[in-house]
Amino acid sequence: MLSGETVIDDYAFYNCETLTSIVIPNSVTDIKSYAFYGCRALTNVAIPDSVQLIGVSAFEGYRALTSITLPNA
């Protein structure tokens, strides 16, 4: 789905209420503001070590999250 992208733009998946799981590829370095805002069905998120920036409220507004993998600090 996101293969080859380096940035997930502002509002890219805004209010995508059917999105349940996302694995962000290693090519992504930036997740911009509100990229996944309002994805209420999102349960699983995997963010690779390649991500250097997560914008304001990028993952705000979901209620079903049960698993998240974050980059190493």
PDB file of N, H, CA, C and O in Angstrom:
ATOM      1  N   MET A   1       0.828  -1.196   0.000  1.00  0.00           N
ATOM      2  CA  MET A   1       0.000   0.000   0.000  1.00  0.00           C
ATOM      3  C   MET A   1       0.866   1.251   0.000  1.00  0.00           C
ATOM      4  O   MET A   1       0.588   2.181  -0.757  1.00  0.00           O
ATOM      5  N   LEU A   2       1.899   1.302   0.819  1.00  0.00           N
ATOM      6  H   LEU A   2       2.125   0.547   1.434  1.00  0.00           H
ATOM      7  CA  LEU A   2       2.742   2.483   0.898  1.00  0.00           C
ATOM      8  C   LEU A   2       4.141   2.227   0.346  1.00  0.00           C
ATOM      9  O   LEU A   2       5.025   3.070   0.496  1.00  0.00           O
ATOM     10  N   SER A   3       4.348   1.106  -0.272  1.00  0.00           N
ATOM     11  H   SER A   3       3.630   0.421  -0.393  1.00  0.00           H
ATOM     12  CA  SER A   3       5.669   0.696  -0.737  1.00  0.00           C
ATOM     13  C   SER A   3       6.344   1.772  -1.588  1.00  0.00           C
ATOM     14  O   SER A   3       5.763   2.281  -2.546  1.00  0.00           O
ATOM     15  N   GLY A   4       7.581   2.106  -1.219  1.00  0.00           N
ATOM     16  H   GLY A   4       8.053   1.692  -0.441  1.00  0.00           H
ATOM     17  CA  GLY A   4       8.357   3.077  -1.971  1.00  0.00           C
ATOM     18  C   GLY A   4       8.176   4.521  -1.534  1.00  0.00           C
ATOM     19  O   GLY A   4       8.967   5.378  -1.925  1.00  0.00           O
ATOM     20  N   GLU A   5       7.179   4.808  -0.753  1.00  0.00           N
ATOM     21  H   GLU A   5       6.536   4.111  -0.436  1.00  0.00           H
ATOM     22  CA  GLU A   5       6.949   6.174  -0.277  1.00  0.00           C
ATOM     23  C   GLU A   5       7.942   6.515   0.825  1.00  0.00           C
ATOM     24  O   GLU A   5       8.358   5.640   1.584  1.00  0.00           O
ATOM     25  N   THR A   6       8.327   7.804   0.916  1.00  0.00           N
ATOM     26  H   THR A   6       7.990   8.516   0.300  1.00  0.00           H
ATOM     27  CA  THR A   6       9.209   8.233   2.001  1.00  0.00           C
ATOM     28  C   THR A   6       8.487   9.101   3.020  1.00  0.00           C
ATOM     29  O   THR A   6       8.957   9.261   4.147  1.00  0.00           O
ATOM     30  N   VAL A   7       7.349   9.663   2.631  1.00  0.00           N
ATOM     31  H   VAL A   7       6.967   9.534   1.716  1.00  0.00           H
ATOM     32  CA  VAL A   7       6.573  10.529   3.516  1.00  0.00           C
ATOM     33  C   VAL A   7       5.103  10.126   3.434  1.00  0.00           C
ATOM     34  O   VAL A   7       4.573   9.888   2.349  1.00  0.00           O
ATOM     35  N   ILE A   8       4.459  10.053   4.582  1.00  0.00           N
ATOM     36  H   ILE A   8       4.890  10.246   5.464  1.00  0.00           H
ATOM     37  CA  ILE A   8       3.006   9.917   4.611  1.00  0.00           C
ATOM     38  C   ILE A   8       2.486  11.319   4.897  1.00  0.00           C
ATOM     39  O   ILE A   8       2.685  11.850   5.990  1.00  0.00           O
ATOM     40  N   ASP A   9       1.828  11.912   3.922  1.00  0.00           N
ATOM     41  H   ASP A   9       1.667  11.481   3.034  1.00  0.00           H
ATOM     42  CA  ASP A   9       1.435  13.320   3.958  1.00  0.00           C
ATOM     43  C   ASP A   9       0.375  13.644   5.013  1.00  0.00           C
ATOM     44  O   ASP A   9      -0.313  12.763   5.528  1.00  0.00           O
ATOM     45  N   ASP A  10       0.271  14.943   5.315  1.00  0.00           N
ATOM     46  H   ASP A  10       0.830  15.658   4.896  1.00  0.00           H
ATOM     47  CA  ASP A  10      -0.790  15.450   6.182  1.00  0.00           C
ATOM     48  C   ASP A  10      -2.136  14.915   5.683  1.00  0.00           C
ATOM     49  O   ASP A  10      -2.423  14.953   4.487  1.00  0.00           O
ATOM     50  N   TYR A  11      -2.941  14.427   6.596  1.00  0.00           N
ATOM     51  H   TYR A  11      -2.708  14.395   7.567  1.00  0.00           H
ATOM     52  CA  TYR A  11      -4.315  13.983   6.311  1.00  0.00           C
ATOM     53  C   TYR A  11      -4.407  12.819   5.314  1.00  0.00           C
ATOM     54  O   TYR A  11      -5.481  12.586   4.759  1.00  0.00           O
ATOM     55  N   ALA A  12      -3.324  12.088   5.072  1.00  0.00           N
ATOM     56  H   ALA A  12      -2.451  12.277   5.522  1.00  0.00           H
ATOM     57  CA  ALA A  12      -3.310  11.021   4.063  1.00  0.00           C
ATOM     58  C   ALA A  12      -4.419   9.982   4.269  1.00  0.00           C
ATOM     59  O   ALA A  12      -5.060   9.566   3.304  1.00  0.00           O
ATOM     60  N   PHE A  13      -4.646   9.565   5.503  1.00  0.00           N
ATOM     61  H   PHE A  13      -4.125   9.903   6.287  1.00  0.00           H
ATOM     62  CA  PHE A  13      -5.671   8.566   5.798  1.00  0.00           C
ATOM     63  C   PHE A  13      -6.694   9.137   6.779  1.00  0.00           C
ATOM     64  O   PHE A  13      -7.322   8.384   7.523  1.00  0.00           O
ATOM     65  N   TYR A  14      -6.864  10.437   6.788  1.00  0.00           N
ATOM     66  H   TYR A  14      -6.354  11.049   6.184  1.00  0.00           H
ATOM     67  CA  TYR A  14      -7.761  11.148   7.698  1.00  0.00           C
ATOM     68  C   TYR A  14      -9.170  10.550   7.655  1.00  0.00           C
ATOM     69  O   TYR A  14      -9.776  10.429   6.590  1.00  0.00           O
ATOM     70  N   ASN A  15      -9.671  10.183   8.821  1.00  0.00           N
ATOM     71  H   ASN A  15      -9.179  10.281   9.686  1.00  0.00           H
ATOM     72  CA  ASN A  15     -11.016   9.624   8.989  1.00  0.00           C
ATOM     73  C   ASN A  15     -11.273   8.392   8.123  1.00  0.00           C
ATOM     74  O   ASN A  15     -12.407   8.156   7.707  1.00  0.00           O
ATOM     75  N   CYS A  16     -10.247   7.619   7.854  1.00  0.00           N
ATOM     76  H   CYS A  16      -9.326   7.812   8.191  1.00  0.00           H
ATOM     77  CA  CYS A  16     -10.407   6.359   7.122  1.00  0.00           C
ATOM     78  C   CYS A  16     -10.912   5.321   8.121  1.00  0.00           C
ATOM     79  O   CYS A  16     -10.127   4.586   8.720  1.00  0.00           O
ATOM     80  N   GLU A  17     -12.202   5.273   8.287  1.00  0.00           N
ATOM     81  H   GLU A  17     -12.839   5.871   7.800  1.00  0.00           H
ATOM     82  CA  GLU A  17     -12.820   4.477   9.346  1.00  0.00           C
ATOM     83  C   GLU A  17     -12.775   2.978   9.104  1.00  0.00           C
ATOM     84  O   GLU A  17     -13.115   2.214  10.007  1.00  0.00           O
ATOM     85  N   THR A  18     -12.371   2.523   7.922  1.00  0.00           N
ATOM     86  H   THR A  18     -12.095   3.144   7.188  1.00  0.00           H
ATOM     87  CA  THR A  18     -12.305   1.091   7.646  1.00  0.00           C
ATOM     88  C   THR A  18     -10.894   0.526   7.801  1.00  0.00           C
ATOM     89  O   THR A  18     -10.711  -0.690   7.741  1.00  0.00           O
ATOM     90  N   LEU A  19      -9.909   1.376   7.996  1.00  0.00           N
ATOM     91  H   LEU A  19     -10.057   2.363   8.045  1.00  0.00           H
ATOM     92  CA  LEU A  19      -8.526   0.945   8.162  1.00  0.00           C
ATOM     93  C   LEU A  19      -8.358   0.280   9.521  1.00  0.00           C
ATOM     94  O   LEU A  19      -8.621   0.902  10.550  1.00  0.00           O
ATOM     95  N   THR A  20      -7.919  -0.987   9.536  1.00  0.00           N
ATOM     96  H   THR A  20      -7.705  -1.492   8.700  1.00  0.00           H
ATOM     97  CA  THR A  20      -7.800  -1.714  10.804  1.00  0.00           C
ATOM     98  C   THR A  20      -6.355  -1.979  11.214  1.00  0.00           C
ATOM     99  O   THR A  20      -6.071  -2.127  12.403  1.00  0.00           O
ATOM    100  N   SER A  21      -5.445  -2.041  10.255  1.00  0.00           N
ATOM    101  H   SER A  21      -5.675  -1.921   9.290  1.00  0.00           H
ATOM    102  CA  SER A  21      -4.059  -2.378  10.564  1.00  0.00           C
ATOM    103  C   SER A  21      -3.140  -1.713   9.550  1.00  0.00           C
ATOM    104  O   SER A  21      -3.487  -1.591   8.375  1.00  0.00           O
ATOM    105  N   ILE A  22      -1.959  -1.280  10.009  1.00  0.00           N
ATOM    106  H   ILE A  22      -1.678  -1.379  10.963  1.00  0.00           H
ATOM    107  CA  ILE A  22      -0.998  -0.678   9.089  1.00  0.00           C
ATOM    108  C   ILE A  22       0.414  -1.066   9.492  1.00  0.00           C
ATOM    109  O   ILE A  22       0.794  -0.976  10.660  1.00  0.00           O
ATOM    110  N   VAL A  23       1.175  -1.493   8.511  1.00  0.00           N
ATOM    111  H   VAL A  23       0.867  -1.566   7.562  1.00  0.00           H
ATOM    112  CA  VAL A  23       2.605  -1.731   8.676  1.00  0.00           C
ATOM    113  C   VAL A  23       3.298  -0.722   7.778  1.00  0.00           C
ATOM    114  O   VAL A  23       3.209  -0.802   6.553  1.00  0.00           O
ATOM    115  N   ILE A  24       3.972   0.205   8.381  1.00  0.00           N
ATOM    116  H   ILE A  24       4.045   0.270   9.376  1.00  0.00           H
ATOM    117  CA  ILE A  24       4.646   1.256   7.629  1.00  0.00           C
ATOM    118  C   ILE A  24       5.996   0.724   7.157  1.00  0.00           C
ATOM    119  O   ILE A  24       6.782   0.241   7.972  1.00  0.00           O
ATOM    120  N   PRO A  25       6.279   0.803   5.863  1.00  0.00           N
ATOM    121  CA  PRO A  25       7.526   0.242   5.343  1.00  0.00           C
ATOM    122  C   PRO A  25       8.764   1.016   5.780  1.00  0.00           C
ATOM    123  O   PRO A  25       8.671   2.178   6.176  1.00  0.00           O
ATOM    124  N   ASN A  26       9.918   0.369   5.705  1.00  0.00           N
ATOM    125  H   ASN A  26       9.994  -0.574   5.383  1.00  0.00           H
ATOM    126  CA  ASN A  26      11.188   0.986   6.098  1.00  0.00           C
ATOM    127  C   ASN A  26      11.563   2.188   5.248  1.00  0.00           C
ATOM    128  O   ASN A  26      12.430   2.964   5.648  1.00  0.00           O
ATOM    129  N   SER A  27      10.949   2.368   4.103  1.00  0.00           N
ATOM    130  H   SER A  27      10.244   1.737   3.777  1.00  0.00           H
ATOM    131  CA  SER A  27      11.252   3.513   3.240  1.00  0.00           C
ATOM    132  C   SER A  27      10.708   4.826   3.807  1.00  0.00           C
ATOM    133  O   SER A  27      11.169   5.901   3.423  1.00  0.00           O
ATOM    134  N   VAL A  28       9.737   4.749   4.714  1.00  0.00           N
ATOM    135  H   VAL A  28       9.363   3.876   5.026  1.00  0.00           H
ATOM    136  CA  VAL A  28       9.094   5.955   5.261  1.00  0.00           C
ATOM    137  C   VAL A  28       9.965   6.572   6.348  1.00  0.00           C
ATOM    138  O   VAL A  28      10.414   5.889   7.269  1.00  0.00           O
ATOM    139  N   THR A  29      10.198   7.892   6.220  1.00  0.00           N
ATOM    140  H   THR A  29       9.834   8.446   5.472  1.00  0.00           H
ATOM    141  CA  THR A  29      10.973   8.637   7.213  1.00  0.00           C
ATOM    142  C   THR A  29      10.121   9.632   7.989  1.00  0.00           C
ATOM    143  O   THR A  29      10.455   9.980   9.122  1.00  0.00           O
ATOM    144  N   ASP A  30       9.022  10.095   7.394  1.00  0.00           N
ATOM    145  H   ASP A  30       8.751   9.812   6.474  1.00  0.00           H
ATOM    146  CA  ASP A  30       8.168  11.096   8.036  1.00  0.00           C
ATOM    147  C   ASP A  30       6.701  10.696   7.963  1.00  0.00           C
ATOM    148  O   ASP A  30       6.204  10.277   6.918  1.00  0.00           O
ATOM    149  N   ILE A  31       6.023  10.835   9.094  1.00  0.00           N
ATOM    150  H   ILE A  31       6.427  11.175   9.943  1.00  0.00           H
ATOM    151  CA  ILE A  31       4.568  10.703   9.146  1.00  0.00           C
ATOM    152  C   ILE A  31       4.058  12.082   9.534  1.00  0.00           C
ATOM    153  O   ILE A  31       4.249  12.520  10.669  1.00  0.00           O
ATOM    154  N   LYS A  32       3.428  12.751   8.621  1.00  0.00           N
ATOM    155  H   LYS A  32       3.273  12.396   7.699  1.00  0.00           H
ATOM    156  CA  LYS A  32       3.015  14.138   8.837  1.00  0.00           C
ATOM    157  C   LYS A  32       1.773  14.241   9.730  1.00  0.00           C
ATOM    158  O   LYS A  32       1.150  13.236  10.072  1.00  0.00           O
ATOM    159  N   SER A  33       1.434  15.470  10.094  1.00  0.00           N
ATOM    160  H   SER A  33       1.940  16.286   9.815  1.00  0.00           H
ATOM    161  CA  SER A  33       0.316  15.753  10.993  1.00  0.00           C
ATOM    162  C   SER A  33      -1.008  15.214  10.470  1.00  0.00           C
ATOM    163  O   SER A  33      -1.317  15.317   9.283  1.00  0.00           O
ATOM    164  N   TYR A  34      -1.768  14.645  11.369  1.00  0.00           N
ATOM    165  H   TYR A  34      -1.516  14.561  12.334  1.00  0.00           H
ATOM    166  CA  TYR A  34      -3.112  14.134  11.116  1.00  0.00           C
ATOM    167  C   TYR A  34      -3.162  13.013  10.072  1.00  0.00           C
ATOM    168  O   TYR A  34      -4.230  12.731   9.531  1.00  0.00           O
ATOM    169  N   ALA A  35      -2.035  12.375   9.783  1.00  0.00           N
ATOM    170  H   ALA A  35      -1.167  12.604  10.223  1.00  0.00           H
ATOM    171  CA  ALA A  35      -1.974  11.349   8.741  1.00  0.00           C
ATOM    172  C   ALA A  35      -2.981  10.220   8.956  1.00  0.00           C
ATOM    173  O   ALA A  35      -3.599   9.755   7.999  1.00  0.00           O
ATOM    174  N   PHE A  36      -3.153   9.778  10.198  1.00  0.00           N
ATOM    175  H   PHE A  36      -2.651  10.156  10.976  1.00  0.00           H
ATOM    176  CA  PHE A  36      -4.084   8.693  10.508  1.00  0.00           C
ATOM    177  C   PHE A  36      -5.161   9.140  11.494  1.00  0.00           C
ATOM    178  O   PHE A  36      -5.786   8.312  12.156  1.00  0.00           O
ATOM    179  N   TYR A  37      -5.370  10.428  11.586  1.00  0.00           N
ATOM    180  H   TYR A  37      -4.863  11.101  11.048  1.00  0.00           H
ATOM    181  CA  TYR A  37      -6.353  10.997  12.512  1.00  0.00           C
ATOM    182  C   TYR A  37      -7.746  10.430  12.220  1.00  0.00           C
ATOM    183  O   TYR A  37      -8.175  10.372  11.067  1.00  0.00           O
ATOM    184  N   GLY A  38      -8.430  10.020  13.264  1.00  0.00           N
ATOM    185  H   GLY A  38      -8.081  10.067  14.200  1.00  0.00           H
ATOM    186  CA  GLY A  38      -9.815   9.578  13.136  1.00  0.00           C
ATOM    187  C   GLY A  38      -9.996   8.185  12.564  1.00  0.00           C
ATOM    188  O   GLY A  38     -11.108   7.814  12.189  1.00  0.00           O
ATOM    189  N   CYS A  39      -8.936   7.415  12.492  1.00  0.00           N
ATOM    190  H   CYS A  39      -8.032   7.717  12.797  1.00  0.00           H
ATOM    191  CA  CYS A  39      -9.045   6.027  12.005  1.00  0.00           C
ATOM    192  C   CYS A  39      -9.534   5.161  13.158  1.00  0.00           C
ATOM    193  O   CYS A  39      -8.752   4.436  13.773  1.00  0.00           O
ATOM    194  N   ARG A  40     -10.802   5.238  13.442  1.00  0.00           N
ATOM    195  H   ARG A  40     -11.437   5.827  12.942  1.00  0.00           H
ATOM    196  CA  ARG A  40     -11.391   4.651  14.640  1.00  0.00           C
ATOM    197  C   ARG A  40     -11.281   3.139  14.737  1.00  0.00           C
ATOM    198  O   ARG A  40     -11.305   2.598  15.842  1.00  0.00           O
ATOM    199  N   ALA A  41     -11.161   2.442  13.618  1.00  0.00           N
ATOM    200  H   ALA A  41     -11.141   2.881  12.720  1.00  0.00           H
ATOM    201  CA  ALA A  41     -11.086   0.976  13.635  1.00  0.00           C
ATOM    202  C   ALA A  41      -9.650   0.465  13.701  1.00  0.00           C
ATOM    203  O   ALA A  41      -9.426  -0.743  13.763  1.00  0.00           O
ATOM    204  N   LEU A  42      -8.684   1.367  13.690  1.00  0.00           N
ATOM    205  H   LEU A  42      -8.866   2.349  13.641  1.00  0.00           H
ATOM    206  CA  LEU A  42      -7.272   0.976  13.679  1.00  0.00           C
ATOM    207  C   LEU A  42      -6.911   0.239  14.965  1.00  0.00           C
ATOM    208  O   LEU A  42      -7.029   0.790  16.060  1.00  0.00           O
ATOM    209  N   THR A  43      -6.466  -1.021  14.824  1.00  0.00           N
ATOM    210  H   THR A  43      -6.370  -1.469  13.935  1.00  0.00           H
ATOM    211  CA  THR A  43      -6.113  -1.826  15.987  1.00  0.00           C
ATOM    212  C   THR A  43      -4.619  -2.094  16.087  1.00  0.00           C
ATOM    213  O   THR A  43      -4.102  -2.250  17.193  1.00  0.00           O
ATOM    214  N   ASN A  44      -3.912  -2.151  14.960  1.00  0.00           N
ATOM    215  H   ASN A  44      -4.332  -2.024  14.062  1.00  0.00           H
ATOM    216  CA  ASN A  44      -2.485  -2.481  14.959  1.00  0.00           C
ATOM    217  C   ASN A  44      -1.697  -1.487  14.129  1.00  0.00           C
ATOM    218  O   ASN A  44      -2.064  -1.179  12.994  1.00  0.00           O
ATOM    219  N   VAL A  45      -0.611  -0.986  14.703  1.00  0.00           N
ATOM    220  H   VAL A  45      -0.314  -1.236  15.624  1.00  0.00           H
ATOM    221  CA  VAL A  45       0.275  -0.056  14.006  1.00  0.00           C
ATOM    222  C   VAL A  45       1.709  -0.510  14.234  1.00  0.00           C
ATOM    223  O   VAL A  45       2.115  -0.765  15.368  1.00  0.00           O
ATOM    224  N   ALA A  46       2.474  -0.608  13.152  1.00  0.00           N
ATOM    225  H   ALA A  46       2.145  -0.400  12.231  1.00  0.00           H
ATOM    226  CA  ALA A  46       3.898  -0.931  13.250  1.00  0.00           C
ATOM    227  C   ALA A  46       4.686   0.186  12.572  1.00  0.00           C
ATOM    228  O   ALA A  46       4.581   0.391  11.362  1.00  0.00           O
ATOM    229  N   ILE A  47       5.475   0.901  13.367  1.00  0.00           N
ATOM    230  H   ILE A  47       5.561   0.734  14.349  1.00  0.00           H
ATOM    231  CA  ILE A  47       6.267   2.024  12.878  1.00  0.00           C
ATOM    232  C   ILE A  47       7.737   1.609  12.914  1.00  0.00           C
ATOM    233  O   ILE A  47       8.255   1.277  13.980  1.00  0.00           O
ATOM    234  N   PRO A  48       8.420   1.622  11.762  1.00  0.00           N
ATOM    235  CA  PRO A  48       9.811   1.152  11.717  1.00  0.00           C
ATOM    236  C   PRO A  48      10.800   2.184  12.259  1.00  0.00           C
ATOM    237  O   PRO A  48      10.457   3.350  12.453  1.00  0.00           O
ATOM    238  N   ASP A  49      12.023   1.737  12.498  1.00  0.00           N
ATOM    239  H   ASP A  49      12.302   0.790  12.340  1.00  0.00           H
ATOM    240  CA  ASP A  49      13.086   2.618  12.987  1.00  0.00           C
ATOM    241  C   ASP A  49      13.419   3.737  12.012  1.00  0.00           C
ATOM    242  O   ASP A  49      13.992   4.748  12.418  1.00  0.00           O
ATOM    243  N   SER A  50      13.078   3.584  10.740  1.00  0.00           N
ATOM    244  H   SER A  50      12.613   2.763  10.409  1.00  0.00           H
ATOM    245  CA  SER A  50      13.382   4.599   9.736  1.00  0.00           C
ATOM    246  C   SER A  50      12.611   5.901   9.950  1.00  0.00           C
ATOM    247  O   SER A  50      13.025   6.950   9.456  1.00  0.00           O
ATOM    248  N   VAL A  51      11.500   5.846  10.678  1.00  0.00           N
ATOM    249  H   VAL A  51      11.164   4.994  11.080  1.00  0.00           H
ATOM    250  CA  VAL A  51      10.671   7.031  10.902  1.00  0.00           C
ATOM    251  C   VAL A  51      11.370   7.968  11.886  1.00  0.00           C
ATOM    252  O   VAL A  51      11.656   7.601  13.026  1.00  0.00           O
ATOM    253  N   GLN A  52      11.636   9.189  11.415  1.00  0.00           N
ATOM    254  H   GLN A  52      11.404   9.487  10.490  1.00  0.00           H
ATOM    255  CA  GLN A  52      12.327  10.197  12.215  1.00  0.00           C
ATOM    256  C   GLN A  52      11.376  11.264  12.748  1.00  0.00           C
ATOM    257  O   GLN A  52      11.693  11.948  13.721  1.00  0.00           O
ATOM    258  N   LEU A  53      10.214  11.409  12.117  1.00  0.00           N
ATOM    259  H   LEU A  53       9.957  10.853  11.326  1.00  0.00           H
ATOM    260  CA  LEU A  53       9.271  12.455  12.500  1.00  0.00           C
ATOM    261  C   LEU A  53       7.855  11.904  12.497  1.00  0.00           C
ATOM    262  O   LEU A  53       7.423  11.269  11.535  1.00  0.00           O
ATOM    263  N   ILE A  54       7.141  12.157  13.585  1.00  0.00           N
ATOM    264  H   ILE A  54       7.493  12.673  14.366  1.00  0.00           H
ATOM    265  CA  ILE A  54       5.710  11.872  13.655  1.00  0.00           C
ATOM    266  C   ILE A  54       5.041  13.191  14.005  1.00  0.00           C
ATOM    267  O   ILE A  54       5.260  13.753  15.078  1.00  0.00           O
ATOM    268  N   GLY A  55       4.219  13.675  13.077  1.00  0.00           N
ATOM    269  H   GLY A  55       4.041  13.219  12.205  1.00  0.00           H
ATOM    270  CA  GLY A  55       3.602  14.989  13.217  1.00  0.00           C
ATOM    271  C   GLY A  55       2.519  15.048  14.275  1.00  0.00           C
ATOM    272  O   GLY A  55       2.121  14.033  14.846  1.00  0.00           O
ATOM    273  N   VAL A  56       2.059  16.242  14.518  1.00  0.00           N
ATOM    274  H   VAL A  56       2.382  17.067  14.054  1.00  0.00           H
ATOM    275  CA  VAL A  56       1.025  16.535  15.505  1.00  0.00           C
ATOM    276  C   VAL A  56      -0.236  15.733  15.200  1.00  0.00           C
ATOM    277  O   VAL A  56      -0.710  15.723  14.063  1.00  0.00           O
ATOM    278  N   SER A  57      -0.769  15.074  16.196  1.00  0.00           N
ATOM    279  H   SER A  57      -0.384  15.082  17.119  1.00  0.00           H
ATOM    280  CA  SER A  57      -2.031  14.328  16.121  1.00  0.00           C
ATOM    281  C   SER A  57      -2.059  13.302  14.990  1.00  0.00           C
ATOM    282  O   SER A  57      -3.129  12.993  14.465  1.00  0.00           O
ATOM    283  N   ALA A  58      -0.905  12.773  14.614  1.00  0.00           N
ATOM    284  H   ALA A  58      -0.036  13.024  15.041  1.00  0.00           H
ATOM    285  CA  ALA A  58      -0.839  11.815  13.509  1.00  0.00           C
ATOM    286  C   ALA A  58      -1.691  10.582  13.760  1.00  0.00           C
ATOM    287  O   ALA A  58      -2.236  10.006  12.818  1.00  0.00           O
ATOM    288  N   PHE A  59      -1.812  10.170  15.015  1.00  0.00           N
ATOM    289  H   PHE A  59      -1.369  10.638  15.779  1.00  0.00           H
ATOM    290  CA  PHE A  59      -2.574   8.965  15.350  1.00  0.00           C
ATOM    291  C   PHE A  59      -3.685   9.260  16.357  1.00  0.00           C
ATOM    292  O   PHE A  59      -4.059   8.375  17.127  1.00  0.00           O
ATOM    293  N   GLU A  60      -4.203  10.444  16.367  1.00  0.00           N
ATOM    294  H   GLU A  60      -3.899  11.162  15.741  1.00  0.00           H
ATOM    295  CA  GLU A  60      -5.253  10.817  17.315  1.00  0.00           C
ATOM    296  C   GLU A  60      -6.632  10.391  16.800  1.00  0.00           C
ATOM    297  O   GLU A  60      -6.873  10.342  15.594  1.00  0.00           O
ATOM    298  N   GLY A  61      -7.503  10.095  17.717  1.00  0.00           N
ATOM    299  H   GLY A  61      -7.306  10.136  18.697  1.00  0.00           H
ATOM    300  CA  GLY A  61      -8.897   9.863  17.365  1.00  0.00           C
ATOM    301  C   GLY A  61      -9.266   8.426  17.083  1.00  0.00           C
ATOM    302  O   GLY A  61     -10.298   8.168  16.463  1.00  0.00           O
ATOM    303  N   TYR A  62      -8.450   7.478  17.523  1.00  0.00           N
ATOM    304  H   TYR A  62      -7.612   7.687  18.027  1.00  0.00           H
ATOM    305  CA  TYR A  62      -8.825   6.077  17.356  1.00  0.00           C
ATOM    306  C   TYR A  62      -9.144   5.504  18.723  1.00  0.00           C
ATOM    307  O   TYR A  62      -8.662   5.997  19.742  1.00  0.00           O
ATOM    308  N   ARG A  63      -9.950   4.470  18.738  1.00  0.00           N
ATOM    309  H   ARG A  63     -10.341   4.069  17.910  1.00  0.00           H
ATOM    310  CA  ARG A  63     -10.390   3.905  20.009  1.00  0.00           C
ATOM    311  C   ARG A  63     -10.075   2.427  20.156  1.00  0.00           C
ATOM    312  O   ARG A  63     -10.138   1.891  21.263  1.00  0.00           O
ATOM    313  N   ALA A  64      -9.738   1.760  19.064  1.00  0.00           N
ATOM    314  H   ALA A  64      -9.686   2.195  18.165  1.00  0.00           H
ATOM    315  CA  ALA A  64      -9.628   0.309  19.086  1.00  0.00           C
ATOM    316  C   ALA A  64      -8.184  -0.201  19.162  1.00  0.00           C
ATOM    317  O   ALA A  64      -7.967  -1.412  19.110  1.00  0.00           O
ATOM    318  N   LEU A  65      -7.211   0.675  19.282  1.00  0.00           N
ATOM    319  H   LEU A  65      -7.388   1.658  19.325  1.00  0.00           H
ATOM    320  CA  LEU A  65      -5.807   0.277  19.225  1.00  0.00           C
ATOM    321  C   LEU A  65      -5.474  -0.742  20.311  1.00  0.00           C
ATOM    322  O   LEU A  65      -5.699  -0.501  21.497  1.00  0.00           O
ATOM    323  N   THR A  66      -4.936  -1.879  19.888  1.00  0.00           N
ATOM    324  H   THR A  66      -4.753  -2.075  18.925  1.00  0.00           H
ATOM    325  CA  THR A  66      -4.534  -2.918  20.836  1.00  0.00           C
ATOM    326  C   THR A  66      -3.049  -3.234  20.750  1.00  0.00           C
ATOM    327  O   THR A  66      -2.495  -3.857  21.655  1.00  0.00           O
ATOM    328  N   SER A  67      -2.389  -2.806  19.655  1.00  0.00           N
ATOM    329  H   SER A  67      -2.840  -2.300  18.919  1.00  0.00           H
ATOM    330  CA  SER A  67      -0.967  -3.096  19.484  1.00  0.00           C
ATOM    331  C   SER A  67      -0.296  -1.983  18.707  1.00  0.00           C
ATOM    332  O   SER A  67      -0.794  -1.535  17.674  1.00  0.00           O
ATOM    333  N   ILE A  68       0.864  -1.535  19.231  1.00  0.00           N
ATOM    334  H   ILE A  68       1.268  -1.898  20.070  1.00  0.00           H
ATOM    335  CA  ILE A  68       1.666  -0.544  18.528  1.00  0.00           C
ATOM    336  C   ILE A  68       3.140  -0.896  18.681  1.00  0.00           C
ATOM    337  O   ILE A  68       3.600  -1.219  19.776  1.00  0.00           O
ATOM    338  N   THR A  69       3.865  -0.832  17.592  1.00  0.00           N
ATOM    339  H   THR A  69       3.492  -0.570  16.703  1.00  0.00           H
ATOM    340  CA  THR A  69       5.302  -1.047  17.608  1.00  0.00           C
ATOM    341  C   THR A  69       5.940   0.274  17.233  1.00  0.00           C
ATOM    342  O   THR A  69       5.680   0.819  16.160  1.00  0.00           O
ATOM    343  N   LEU A  70       6.784   0.793  18.129  1.00  0.00           N
ATOM    344  H   LEU A  70       6.996   0.351  19.001  1.00  0.00           H
ATOM    345  CA  LEU A  70       7.424   2.094  17.924  1.00  0.00           C
ATOM    346  C   LEU A  70       8.901   1.930  17.568  1.00  0.00           C
ATOM    347  O   LEU A  70       9.511   0.904  17.870  1.00  0.00           O
ATOM    348  N   PRO A  71       9.474   2.961  16.918  1.00  0.00           N
ATOM    349  CA  PRO A  71      10.898   2.909  16.607  1.00  0.00           C
ATOM    350  C   PRO A  71      11.736   2.905  17.875  1.00  0.00           C
ATOM    351  O   PRO A  71      11.307   3.413  18.911  1.00  0.00           O
ATOM    352  N   ASN A  72      12.936   2.332  17.793  1.00  0.00           N
ATOM    353  H   ASN A  72      13.286   1.920  16.951  1.00  0.00           H
ATOM    354  CA  ASN A  72      13.875   2.400  18.900  1.00  0.00           C
ATOM    355  C   ASN A  72      14.340   3.832  19.081  1.00  0.00           C
ATOM    356  O   ASN A  72      14.531   4.553  18.102  1.00  0.00           O
ATOM    357  N   ALA A  73      14.521   4.245  20.311  1.00  0.00           N
ATOM    358  H   ALA A  73      14.366   3.659  21.107  1.00  0.00           H
ATOM    359  CA  ALA A  73      14.945   5.625  20.590  1.00  0.00           C
ATOM    360  C   ALA A  73      16.422   5.777  20.381  1.00  0.00           C
ATOM    361  O   ALA A  73      16.964   6.867  20.566  1.00  0.00           O
TER     362      ALA A  73
END
